[in-house]
């Protein structure tokens, strides 16, 4: 790799240089930004908004709730509106502490969240360009890699996931700065750690895992290559990791606690949503064996995590070309990671997945094997850059290189033709043969255009025409991906996401009761769809499906989150067990005063038997976990008369008779509940909110112990007479993490100041 190769690339059959100096980082960023603007102009200019799947049901409601709490001066540690209360910040993928969440916190929604996602799409491409430029020293090769990573099926699909897209956006820059830091040491360590912490705060654990897998592999290659200086890179790498961990501790410590309390474990995930064996064909023919949904999005029937992972036929050809007769260790490493990610993404369709899970049980927490395709998306653009760098190495080997190029192109054209023929004669159920054929033909055309560009380099031309031809190549690569499938993220008018469209009439406010989607309506909404996109989303809003209740500020017994408190999830399953009638006593205890109407799926039926949030005086019955579950599910359960306490904790829990009390809820907010109770003798105050160890309680100003009542909820013993009970959320993991993050920030600032003083001296 010569120093002059960042300015010129030799052309086939000519000793005249092909200039690349025009493709500076600034110009590439402008080119990529222009492509994003043209592709999503209706979103950027505010007329329409994303809504499809998780964007409208999860990402936007979470951002709305976060913004609402932000402007009231609260850090949203606890979400009282979903799942009878659930940690919010600790979910991690709610990106509560991600620095660039300020974009949608300060600017109007939903436009600001749309721009947030598109900005990270642009960041992903620019970061990959800079990483590939450092590796290849050739701006054109770097531009190809940047486009392949910034604009591909997976990143375009990830526009529905702000957290995933943010983590994907920072991944190349983390690799770039970390590699430079462990190679050079000194001042680069701090920015590498800051970028790594920023990616961590984006809240995408699996993408974070894959990024660090790439870093470990690159570090290993460097250590093996420089055997005389092994300890220095390892020490610097550990410094980067430790500093990044410290900076992000304010988010990671609450997350770790929630994981320990959640329904997830090493045995949580299975091979659901794996890439089918023929899924490799979708890298070449993106609509091969894909079916169209009612809303117009194509996807594989066997997995619904991503509608596409197409990287472009040109970058794929260049990546294959990079593997032809190469002795470069880094290229082999990237190819190995891509092959590993591809095999793992197929789940149990290959033996590797089961073997890796048995060897590393924590991999069981990575839900859906298809997520391993992220490793392919991370590495193939870099392989494409290596292929572009070697595509035109020198005039002396022009004939040999040209034969290699033609062989790869011919092989891919034959593969495209074979896939088209296979889909035409043996389509899967629901596949449109003409659509697959059009997909194959169009990808063949783009492949031929790239080949013509390569052949055109044989002829001498003026630098201005060379630059124009290269610009045309980049535009063609971008057009290939942007047209590989119908819009993966449909849009609707922005007004459809405003507050007030999903209240369904007068529904209870926080502390005054909860709503519940019936099991029948829940099943219907999970399957329902209509070509009318606006009505499709408005129907979801009216039923308060998933997290749409957060937009309206209405409390609900369920919610859409990655992590749920384990005991609360078990109680929730009782409500949605279709093999038995709805347990009315349990619904009363949870304060369900509105449930989906049996006559109108989009309407609500009021319940008159719901209890308030706080009650007292019930008869205390000790019981083990399974006994409590059976009792709560029983039609005979009367939450007015009976409350269960756990008998397996070793605490002296005694049965008591019921007692008449006077209870009043005086204050109810996200992190604080105040109630007054008058009881003739000692009894138990029960709060129908999910139990979490971060909730603390005082009775008449004296701190007391919070008990687990009715398996998953809160209870506190009160004395005879009048009592004032105060419960508040006090997350010590958040506080400890904050202290560690502040100390790490001070350490970073000290390192920067010290480095500047030394440089000045």
C-alpha positions in Angstrom: 0.0 0.0 0.0 1.9 3.1 -1.2 1.4 6.6 0.1 0.4 7.9 -3.3 -2.5 5.4 -3.6 -4.9 7.7 -1.8 -4.6 10.1 -4.8 -4.5 7.7 -7.7 -5.3 4.2 -8.9 -3.7 2.7 -11.9 -6.0 1.9 -14.8 -6.1 -1.4 -16.7 -4.1 -1.2 -19.9 -2.8 2.3 -19.3 -0.1 3.9 -17.2 -2.1 7.0 -16.8 -3.4 7.5 -13.2 -7.1 7.6 -12.4 -7.6 10.4 -10.0 -9.5 9.9 -6.8 -8.6 13.1 -5.0 -12.0 14.6 -5.6 -13.7 12.2 -3.3 -12.7 13.8 0.0 -14.6 12.9 3.2 -16.6 16.2 3.0 -17.7 15.4 -0.6 -18.6 11.9 0.2 -20.6 13.0 3.2 -22.4 15.5 1.0 -23.1 12.8 -1.7 -24.4 10.3 0.9 -26.5 13.0 2.5 -28.0 14.0 -0.9 -28.9 10.4 -1.5 -30.6 10.1 1.9 -32.5 13.4 1.3 -33.7 12.3 -2.1 -34.8 8.9 -0.9 -36.7 10.2 2.1 -37.6 13.8 1.2 -41.2 13.5 2.3 -40.0 12.5 5.8 -37.2 15.1 6.1 -39.5 18.0 5.1 -42.1 16.9 7.7 -45.1 16.0 5.6 -44.9 12.3 6.4 -43.5 10.0 9.1 -42.3 6.5 9.5 -44.8 4.3 11.4 -44.3 0.7 10.3 -44.0 -2.0 12.9 -41.7 -1.1 15.8 -41.3 2.5 14.9 -45.0 3.4 15.5 -45.6 0.8 18.2 -42.4 0.9 20.2 -39.8 3.5 19.2 -42.1 6.5 18.8 -44.1 5.9 22.0 -40.9 5.4 24.0 -39.5 8.6 22.6 -42.8 10.4 23.3 -42.7 9.2 27.0 -39.0 10.1 27.3 -39.7 13.6 26.0 -42.7 14.0 28.2 -40.7 13.1 31.3 -37.8 15.3 30.1 -39.9 18.4 30.0 -41.3 17.8 33.4 -37.7 17.6 34.8 -37.7 13.8 35.4 -35.2 11.1 34.5 -37.6 8.3 33.5 -36.2 5.6 35.7 -39.6 3.9 36.2 -42.5 3.7 33.7 -45.8 3.4 35.6 -48.0 3.2 32.5 -46.9 -0.2 31.1 -47.0 -3.7 32.5 -48.3 -2.5 35.9 -45.0 -0.6 36.3 -41.7 -1.5 34.7 -38.2 0.0 34.7 -37.7 2.3 31.7 -34.2 3.6 31.7 -32.8 0.2 32.6 -34.3 -1.3 29.4 -31.2 0.2 27.7 -32.8 0.1 24.2 -35.0 3.1 25.2 -31.8 5.2 24.7 -32.7 7.4 27.7 -29.0 8.3 28.3 -27.8 8.3 24.8 -26.4 11.9 24.2 -27.9 12.4 20.8 -31.4 11.7 22.1 -31.4 15.4 22.7 -32.3 15.7 19.0 -35.9 14.4 19.6 -36.0 15.7 23.2 -35.5 19.3 22.1 -37.2 19.3 18.6 -40.8 18.5 17.7 -41.9 14.9 17.4 -42.3 12.9 15.3 -40.2 14.8 12.8 -37.2 14.9 15.1 -37.2 11.1 15.6 -37.3 10.6 11.9 -34.4 12.9 11.4 -32.6 11.2 14.3 -32.8 7.9 12.4 -31.8 9.3 9.0 -28.9 11.2 10.5 -27.5 7.9 11.9 -28.0 6.3 8.5 -25.7 9.0 7.2 -23.3 8.5 10.1 -23.0 4.8 9.3 -22.0 5.4 5.7 -19.5 8.2 6.6 -17.9 6.1 9.4 -17.4 3.1 7.1 -15.9 5.5 4.5 -13.4 6.7 7.0 -12.5 3.3 8.2 -12.1 1.9 4.7 -10.0 5.0 3.7 -7.6 4.3 6.6 -7.3 0.6 5.5 -7.0 1.1 1.7 -5.7 4.6 1.2 -8.0 4.8 -1.8 -11.0 7.2 -1.6 -13.0 5.4 -4.3 -12.7 2.1 -2.5 -13.7 3.8 0.7 -16.7 5.4 -1.0 -17.9 2.0 -2.2 -17.6 0.6 1.3 -19.4 3.6 2.8 -22.3 3.3 0.4 -22.6 -0.4 1.0 -22.8 0.0 4.7 -24.8 3.2 4.9 -27.4 2.1 2.4 -28.2 -1.6 2.6 -31.3 -3.6 3.3 -30.5 -4.0 7.0 -29.7 -0.4 7.8 -32.8 0.8 5.8 -34.9 -1.7 7.7 -33.4 -0.5 11.0 -35.0 2.9 10.5 -37.7 1.5 12.7 -35.2 0.9 15.5 -33.5 4.2 16.6 -31.3 2.3 19.1 -30.1 -0.4 16.6 -29.4 2.2 13.9 -27.5 4.4 16.3 -25.3 1.5 17.3 -24.8 0.5 13.6 -23.9 4.1 12.9 -21.1 4.3 15.5 -19.7 0.8 14.9 -17.2 1.7 12.1 -15.9 4.8 14.0 -15.4 2.7 17.1 -13.4 0.2 15.1 -11.4 3.0 13.4 -10.5 4.9 16.6 -9.9 1.8 18.8 -7.5 0.3 16.2 -5.6 3.5 15.9 -5.5 3.8 19.7 -4.1 0.3 20.4 -1.5 0.8 17.6 -0.3 4.3 18.7 -1.2 4.6 22.3 -1.4 7.9 24.2 -3.9 10.5 23.3 -6.0 8.4 20.9 -7.1 6.1 23.7 -9.6 8.8 25.2 -11.6 9.5 22.0 -11.7 5.7 21.2 -13.2 5.1 24.7 -15.6 8.0 24.3 -16.9 6.7 21.0 -17.2 3.1 22.4 -19.2 4.4 25.3 -21.4 6.4 23.0 -22.2 3.3 21.0 -22.9 1.5 24.3 -25.3 4.1 25.4 -27.2 3.6 22.1 -28.7 0.5 23.7 -28.2 -2.4 21.2 -26.5 -5.2 23.1 -26.2 -7.6 20.2 -24.7 -5.0 17.8 -22.4 -3.9 20.6 -21.3 -7.6 20.9 -20.7 -8.0 17.2 -18.7 -4.7 17.1 -16.4 -5.9 19.9 -16.1 -9.3 18.2 -14.6 -7.5 15.2 -12.3 -5.5 17.5 -11.1 -8.7 19.2 -10.4 -10.3 15.9 -8.5 -7.3 14.6 -6.5 -7.0 17.8 -5.6 -10.7 17.6 -4.4 -10.2 14.0 -2.2 -7.2 15.1 -0.7 -9.1 18.0 0.1 -12.1 15.9 1.7 -9.9 13.2 3.8 -7.9 15.8 5.1 -10.6 18.0 7.8 -8.4 19.5 5.3 -5.9 20.8 2.3 -7.9 22.1 1.8 -6.4 25.5 1.5 -2.8 24.4 -1.6 -3.2 22.2 -3.2 -5.5 24.7 -2.7 -3.0 27.5 -4.1 -0.2 25.4 -7.1 -2.3 24.4 -7.8 -3.1 28.0 -7.6 0.7 28.8 -10.1 1.5 26.1 -12.5 -1.2 27.2 -12.2 -0.2 30.9 -12.7 3.5 30.2 -15.6 2.9 27.9 -17.2 0.6 30.6 -16.7 3.3 33.2 -18.2 6.0 31.0 -21.3 4.0 30.3 -21.8 2.5 33.8 -24.6 4.9 34.5 -26.6 2.9 31.9 -25.1 -0.6 32.2 -25.5 -1.1 36.0 -29.3 -0.6 36.0 -29.5 -2.8 32.9 -27.5 -5.6 34.5 -29.8 -5.5 37.5 -32.9 -5.6 35.3 -31.5 -8.6 33.4 -31.1 -10.5 36.7 -34.7 -9.8 37.6 -36.1 -10.4 34.1 -37.6 -13.3 32.2 -34.5 -13.7 30.1 -31.8 -16.3 30.8 -29.2 -18.3 28.9 -32.0 -20.6 27.9 -34.4 -17.9 26.9 -33.8 -17.8 23.1 -34.2 -20.6 20.6 -33.7 -20.9 16.8 -36.9 -19.0 16.0 -36.4 -16.5 13.1 -33.4 -18.0 11.5 -32.2 -17.3 8.0 -33.5 -20.1 5.8 -30.9 -22.2 3.9 -31.8 -20.4 0.7 -31.4 -17.0 2.4 -27.9 -16.7 1.0 -29.5 -16.1 -2.4 -31.0 -12.8 -1.1 -27.6 -11.2 -1.0 -27.7 -11.6 -4.8 -31.4 -11.5 -5.7 -33.1 -9.6 -2.9 -36.7 -10.7 -3.6 -35.9 -14.4 -4.1 -38.5 -16.5 -2.3 -39.9 -13.5 -0.5 -43.6 -12.7 0.0 -45.4 -9.5 0.1 -47.3 -8.4 3.2 -50.7 -6.6 3.0 -48.9 -3.3 3.6 -46.6 -3.9 0.7 -43.3 -4.9 2.4 -41.5 -8.0 1.2 -39.8 -10.4 3.6 -38.9 -14.0 4.3 -41.7 -16.0 5.8 -39.4 -17.9 8.2 -38.0 -14.8 9.9 -39.4 -11.3 10.4 -36.6 -9.5 12.2 -35.4 -7.8 9.1 -37.1 -7.5 5.7 -33.7 -7.4 3.9 -30.0 -7.6 4.3 -29.1 -6.9 0.7 -25.8 -5.1 0.4 -25.7 -4.4 -3.4 -24.6 -6.7 -6.1 -21.6 -4.5 -6.9 -20.1 -4.6 -3.4 -20.8 -8.4 -3.2 -18.8 -8.9 -6.4 -16.0 -6.8 -5.2 -15.9 -8.7 -1.9 -15.6 -12.0 -3.7 -12.9 -10.5 -5.9 -11.0 -9.5 -2.7 -10.9 -13.2 -1.7 -9.3 -14.3 -5.0 -5.6 -15.0 -4.6 -5.0 -12.9 -1.6 -2.5 -13.4 1.1 -3.6 -10.5 3.2 -4.3 -11.6 6.8 -6.9 -8.9 7.4 -8.9 -9.9 4.3 -8.9 -13.5 5.4 -10.0 -12.4 8.9 -12.9 -10.4 7.5 -14.0 -13.3 5.3 -13.9 -15.6 8.3 -16.1 -13.3 10.4 -18.5 -12.9 7.5 -18.7 -16.7 7.1 -19.2 -17.2 10.9 -22.0 -14.6 11.0 -23.7 -16.1 8.0 -23.6 -19.6 9.5 -24.8 -18.4 12.9 -27.7 -16.5 11.4 -29.0 -19.7 9.9 -29.6 -21.0 13.4 -30.2 -24.8 13.6 -29.9 -25.0 9.8 -26.2 -25.4 10.5 -24.6 -27.3 13.3 -22.5 -24.3 14.3 -25.3 -22.5 16.1 -26.0 -25.4 18.5 -22.4 -26.0 19.2 -21.7 -22.3 19.9 -24.7 -22.2 22.3 -23.4 -25.2 24.2 -19.9 -23.7 24.4 -21.0 -20.2 25.3 -24.4 -20.4 27.1 -24.8 -16.6 27.3 -25.4 -16.6 23.6 -28.8 -17.9 24.4 -29.8 -14.4 25.4 -29.3 -13.2 21.8 -32.8 -13.7 20.6 -33.3 -14.6 16.9 -30.3 -16.1 15.2 -30.9 -13.9 12.2 -29.3 -11.1 14.2 -25.9 -12.6 13.5 -26.2 -11.3 9.9 -25.0 -8.0 11.4 -21.5 -9.5 11.3 -21.9 -10.0 7.5 -23.1 -6.4 7.1 -20.2 -5.1 9.1 -17.5 -7.0 7.2 -18.6 -7.3 3.5 -18.3 -3.5 2.8 -14.7 -3.7 4.1 -14.1 -6.7 1.9 -15.6 -4.7 -1.0 -13.1 -1.9 -0.4 -10.3 -4.4 -0.4 -11.6 -5.8 -3.7 -11.9 -2.4 -5.2 -8.3 -1.6 -4.1 -7.0 -4.8 -5.8 -9.3 -4.6 -8.8 -6.9 -2.4 -10.8 -3.5 -3.0 -9.2 -1.1 -2.1 -12.0 -0.7 -2.2 -15.8 1.8 -5.1 -15.5 -0.9 -7.5 -14.2 -3.8 -5.9 -16.2 -4.6 -9.1 -18.2 -4.5 -11.4 -15.2 -6.7 -9.0 -13.2 -9.1 -8.5 -16.0 -9.6 -12.3 -16.4 -10.2 -12.6 -12.7 -12.8 -9.8 -12.8 -14.6 -11.3 -15.8 -14.7 -14.7 -14.2 -16.3 -13.3 -11.0 -18.8 -11.3 -13.0 -19.7 -14.3 -15.2 -20.1 -16.5 -12.2 -22.5 -14.1 -10.5 -24.5 -13.6 -13.7 -24.9 -17.3 -14.0 -26.0 -17.5 -10.3 -28.6 -14.8 -10.9 -29.9 -16.6 -13.9 -30.1 -19.9 -12.0 -32.0 -18.3 -9.1 -34.4 -16.6 -11.5 -35.1 -20.0 -13.2 -35.5 -21.7 -9.9 -38.0 -19.2 -8.6 -39.9 -19.3 -11.9 -40.3 -23.0 -12.0 -40.5 -23.7 -8.2 -41.8 -20.6 -6.4 -42.7 -20.9 -2.7 -46.2 -20.3 -1.4 -47.2 -16.7 -1.8 -44.2 -15.8 -4.0 -44.9 -13.7 -7.2 -42.7 -15.2 -9.9 -42.7 -12.1 -12.0 -41.5 -10.0 -9.1 -38.6 -12.4 -8.4 -37.7 -12.4 -12.1 -37.7 -8.6 -12.3 -35.5 -8.5 -9.1 -33.0 -10.9 -10.8 -33.0 -9.0 -14.1 -32.5 -5.6 -12.5 -29.6 -6.9 -10.3 -28.1 -8.4 -13.5 -28.3 -5.0 -15.1 -26.6 -3.3 -12.2 -23.9 -5.9 -12.3 -23.3 -5.3 -16.0 -23.1 -1.6 -15.4 -20.4 -2.1 -12.9 -18.5 -4.3 -15.3 -18.8 -1.7 -18.0 -17.3 0.8 -15.6 -14.3 -1.5 -14.9 -13.8 -2.0 -18.6 -14.0 1.7 -19.3 -11.0 2.3 -17.1 -8.8 0.7 -19.8 -9.0 3.9 -21.9 -7.2 7.1 -21.0 -9.4 10.0 -20.2 -9.2 13.4 -18.7 -9.3 13.7 -14.9 -12.7 15.5 -15.0 -14.2 12.6 -16.9 -12.7 10.1 -14.6 -14.2 11.9 -11.6 -17.6 12.0 -13.4 -17.4 8.3 -14.2 -16.6 7.5 -10.6 -19.5 9.7 -9.4 -21.7 7.8 -11.7 -20.5 4.5 -10.3 -21.3 5.6 -6.7 -24.7 6.8 -7.8 -25.4 3.5 -9.5 -24.4 1.6 -6.3 -26.7 3.8 -4.3 -29.6 3.3 -6.8 -29.1 -0.4 -6.7 -29.8 -0.6 -3.0 -32.5 2.0 -2.9 -34.5 0.2 -5.6 -33.8 -3.4 -4.6 -37.3 -3.7 -3.0 -40.4 -1.7 -2.4 -40.2 0.8 0.4 -39.1 -1.1 3.5 -40.4 1.7 5.8 -43.8 3.0 4.5 -44.9 6.4 5.7 -48.2 8.0 6.7 -49.1 11.7 7.3 -47.3 13.1 10.3 -50.6 14.2 11.9 -51.5 10.5 12.5 -48.9 10.3 15.3 -50.1 13.2 17.4 -51.5 12.7 20.9 -55.3 12.3 21.3 -56.0 9.8 18.5 -55.9 6.7 20.6 -57.7 7.6 23.8 -60.9 5.6 22.8 -63.0 8.0 24.8 -62.5 8.8 28.5 -60.0 6.4 30.0 -58.4 6.4 33.4 -55.5 8.6 34.3 -52.4 7.5 36.2 -53.4 6.1 39.6 -57.1 6.0 38.7 -57.1 2.6 37.0 -55.8 0.7 34.0 -57.0 -0.5 30.7 -56.5 -4.0 29.3 -56.6 -5.2 25.7 -58.6 -8.5 25.7 -56.9 -11.7 24.6 -59.1 -11.8 21.5 -58.3 -8.2 20.4 -54.6 -8.8 21.2 -54.5 -11.8 18.8 -56.5 -9.9 16.2 -54.1 -6.9 16.3 -51.1 -9.1 16.0 -52.4 -10.5 12.7 -54.5 -7.7 11.3 -53.4 -5.6 8.4 -54.9 -3.4 5.7 -53.5 -1.8 2.5 -54.9 1.5 3.9 -51.7 2.4 5.9 -53.3 5.4 7.7 -56.3 3.3 9.0 -53.9 0.4 9.8 -52.0 2.6 12.2 -55.0 4.5 13.6 -56.5 1.1 14.4 -53.4 0.2 16.4 -53.6 3.6 18.2 -57.3 3.2 19.1 -56.7 -0.2 20.7 -53.6 1.1 22.6 -51.8 -1.8 21.0 -48.2 -2.4 22.2 -46.8 0.8 23.6 -49.3 3.2 22.0 -50.7 3.9 25.5 -47.5 5.9 26.3 -48.5 8.5 23.7 -51.9 9.0 25.5 -50.5 8.8 29.0 -52.8 5.9 29.9 -51.9 3.1 32.2 -52.1 -0.4 30.9 -51.6 -3.9 32.2 -49.2 -4.9 29.4 -46.5 -3.4 27.3 -43.9 -4.0 24.6 -40.4 -4.3 26.1 -37.4 -6.5 25.7 -37.2 -7.2 29.4 -40.1 -7.8 31.8 -39.9 -8.5 35.5 -40.1 -12.2 35.8 -42.9 -12.6 38.4 -45.0 -9.8 36.7 -44.6 -11.6 33.4 -46.0 -14.8 34.9 -49.0 -13.0 36.3 -49.5 -11.2 32.9 -49.6 -14.7 31.3 -52.6 -15.6 33.4 -54.6 -12.7 32.0 -53.9 -13.8 28.4 -54.3 -17.5 28.9 -57.1 -18.3 26.3 -57.6 -21.8 27.7 -59.5 -20.4 30.6 -61.9 -17.4 31.3 -60.4 -14.1 32.3 -59.6 -14.2 36.0 -61.9 -11.4 37.1 -60.5 -11.2 40.6 -57.0 -10.6 39.3 -58.3 -8.0 36.9 -60.0 -6.3 39.7 -56.9 -6.3 41.8 -54.9 -4.7 38.9 -57.4 -1.9 38.7 -58.7 -2.8 35.2 -61.7 -0.5 34.8 -61.7 -0.6 31.0 -61.3 -3.6 28.7 -61.7 -4.1 25.0 -65.3 -4.2 24.0 -66.5 -7.6 22.8 -68.8 -5.9 20.2 -66.3 -3.3 18.9 -62.6 -4.2 18.7 -61.7 -0.6 18.7 -63.9 0.4 21.6 -63.8 0.0 25.4 -66.1 -1.5 27.9 -66.1 -0.2 31.5 -65.7 -2.5 34.5 -67.3 -1.4 37.7 -65.6 -3.8 40.0 -62.0 -2.6 39.7 -60.1 -1.8 42.9 -58.1 1.3 43.5 -54.3 1.3 43.2 -53.8 1.0 47.0 -56.0 -1.2 49.3 -55.6 -2.5 52.8 -57.2 -4.8 55.3 -57.3 -8.1 53.3 -56.8 -11.4 55.0 -53.1 -12.4 54.7 -52.4 -15.9 53.4 -48.9 -17.3 53.2 -48.3 -19.3 50.0 -45.5 -20.5 47.8 -45.1 -19.3 44.2 -47.0 -22.0 42.4 -49.8 -21.8 45.0 -50.1 -18.1 44.5 -50.3 -18.5 40.7 -53.0 -21.0 41.0 -55.0 -18.9 43.4 -54.6 -15.7 41.3 -55.9 -17.6 38.2 -58.9 -19.1 40.1 -62.4 -17.6 39.4 -62.9 -17.7 43.2 -60.0 -15.3 43.9 -61.4 -12.2 45.7 -58.7 -9.5 45.9 -60.9 -7.5 48.3 -60.7 -10.2 50.9 -57.4 -12.0 50.4 -53.8 -11.1 49.8 -50.9 -13.6 49.4 -47.4 -13.3 50.8 -44.5 -15.5 49.9 -44.0 -18.2 52.4 -40.7 -19.4 51.0 -38.5 -16.4 51.9 -37.9 -17.6 55.5 -39.7 -14.5 56.9 -42.2 -15.0 59.7 -45.4 -14.4 57.7 -48.5 -15.2 59.7 -52.1 -15.5 58.5 -54.4 -12.7 59.7 -58.1 -12.1 59.5 -59.5 -9.3 57.4 -60.0 -5.8 58.9 -62.0 -2.8 57.8 -59.7 0.1 56.9 -59.9 3.5 55.4 -57.4 4.0 52.6 -56.8 7.1 50.4 -54.3 7.7 47.6 -53.0 11.2 48.1 -50.3 11.3 45.5 -49.3 9.2 42.5 -46.5 10.0 40.0 -43.9 8.1 38.1 -41.5 7.7 41.0 -43.6 8.4 44.1 -46.8 7.2 45.7 -48.3 8.6 49.0 -51.3 7.0 50.8 -53.0 7.4 54.1 -54.5 4.5 56.0 -56.6 4.2 59.1 -56.6 0.6 60.5 -58.0 -0.6 63.9 -55.1 -3.1 64.1 -51.9 -4.0 62.3 -52.6 -5.0 58.7 -51.1 -4.9 55.2 -51.2 -2.1 52.7 -51.2 -3.5 49.1 -50.1 -1.5 46.1 -51.1 -3.0 42.7 -47.8 -2.0 41.1 -45.0 -4.4 40.1 -42.5 -5.3 42.8 -39.0 -4.1 42.2 -36.2 -3.9 44.8 -35.5 -0.2 44.0 -38.8 0.8 45.5 -38.5 2.0 49.1 -41.1 2.8 51.7 -41.6 4.7 54.9 -44.5 4.4 57.3 -45.0 7.5 59.4 -41.5 8.7 58.5 -39.8 5.4 59.5 -38.3 3.3 56.7 -40.0 -0.1 56.5 -39.5 -3.2 54.4 -41.3 -3.6 51.1 -42.9 -7.0 50.7 -43.9 -9.0 47.7 -47.7 -9.3 47.7 -49.7 -11.5 45.3 -46.5 -12.8 43.9 -45.4 -9.8 41.8 -46.7 -6.7 43.6 -46.0 -4.5 46.5 -47.1 -4.7 50.1 -46.1 -3.0 53.4 -47.0 -3.8 57.0 -48.8 -0.9 58.8 -49.5 -0.5 62.5 -52.8 0.2 64.1 -54.2 3.7 63.8 -53.5 6.4 61.3 -50.5 5.9 59.0 -48.9 7.9 56.2 -47.2 5.6 53.7 -44.7 7.0 51.2 -43.2 4.8 48.4 -40.5 6.2 46.1 -38.2 4.8 43.5 -34.6 4.9 44.5 -32.3 3.2 42.0 -28.9 2.7 43.7 -27.5 1.0 40.6 -28.3 4.2 38.6 -26.6 6.3 41.3 -23.5 4.1 41.6 -23.2 4.0 37.9 -23.5 7.7 37.7 -20.6 8.2 40.1 -18.5 5.8 38.1 -19.4 7.6 34.9 -18.6 11.0 36.4 -15.2 9.8 37.6 -14.4 8.2 34.2 -15.4 11.5 32.5 -13.0 13.4 34.8 -10.3 10.9 34.0 -10.9 11.4 30.3 -10.8 15.2 30.6 -7.5 14.9 32.6 -6.0 12.7 29.9 -6.9 15.2 27.2 -5.5 18.2 29.2 -2.4 16.3 30.0 -1.9 15.3 26.3 -2.3 18.9 25.2 0.1 20.2 27.7 2.7 17.6 26.6 2.0 18.5 22.9 2.4 22.2 23.7 5.6 21.6 25.6 
